[in-house]
């Protein structure tokens, strides 16, 4: 069964002024749609056809550039849309808050660590908050469309929060001011969804 472009859970302009409507329209309707179509083409007629995207990525042959780039692009963006919401609740609570405090000492320190991972990723890539079995959390970044599910990327765990720092994600509005975009992201995080993913994968 072919993968389908997931619908956005909100309107293109819903995240303004933090992320502009034109960027969202291009990012979802062009970039994510392209990854989806190319992923299906890469899977057509192979033994992996019909597998879940998580299983595909966990068992990925990292030399398979088509699956690596487009499978990663499909998964990463699907997560990205879900962990944002126009009615962001900026407060973290419950078990996720406890895990963040245990690892980083404070929520402010977590924000600094995550922002640094996003701001210092050279070129294109992603910043991640991941959960490991047992509930420990960690922050890391990956290049291009790689993600922590893939073998040997040096991250590990299951991503529960991801930030796209490819220029197409922010350049129309922020130009070269990536730190401003990263800071704006914290105003639209859907912490309820991040907490749900934490609980499901701890």
Phi, psi and omega in degrees: 000128185289148175287147180241147175297120179290141177290145174294141179278014180198169181287159181303326183267006188292335184265004177293149006273004187285317175229123190281156185298319182296318176298315181297320181297314180290317185297313181280309189282339180249300185293306182294322177298321178296315177299321181296311180297317181290328175297313179298321178295320181291333182271340187303125177078007179258168179292343181276350180301127182096351177283157175288155180296326179295316180294322178300314184289321182293328180256020189294137165280108187293350175274353178274089188297323182296314179288321181298310184287315186275326173294317176296316180298321178294309183294313185300316182289324178301320177292316184304313180298323185285332183270012172240154179202141181295334178256062184295135170258106189288352180270136176262143182218178173066209185296327179295318178300316179299319180293319179295319179293322180295323185274320189247348178091328178200161177292328177296321179291324174299314181300321178296315181296316181293317180297322178294318178300321181285318186285331185261000175293113183290134180071222184262150178165201186220151168252143187227145160251125184240152173247141178248157179303131186104344173103354178293146178243159178209159177245140177203179174221157179227154178278157171055234177251021174293157175211168187295345178287336185286147181290137170076016181274353176083016180251290178084166182079184179250125180292133177239348175212131180221144178234123179282119177246023166294148182298330180295343181281343187213350194292327181301324184262320188254352184051237183267012183269063182303319179301327177293320177296316180299316179295321179295328181304325182293345177275352182234011180291133176269084186295334176297320178289321178297318177298319179299317179292324177299311182297325184285340188237005183286000000 
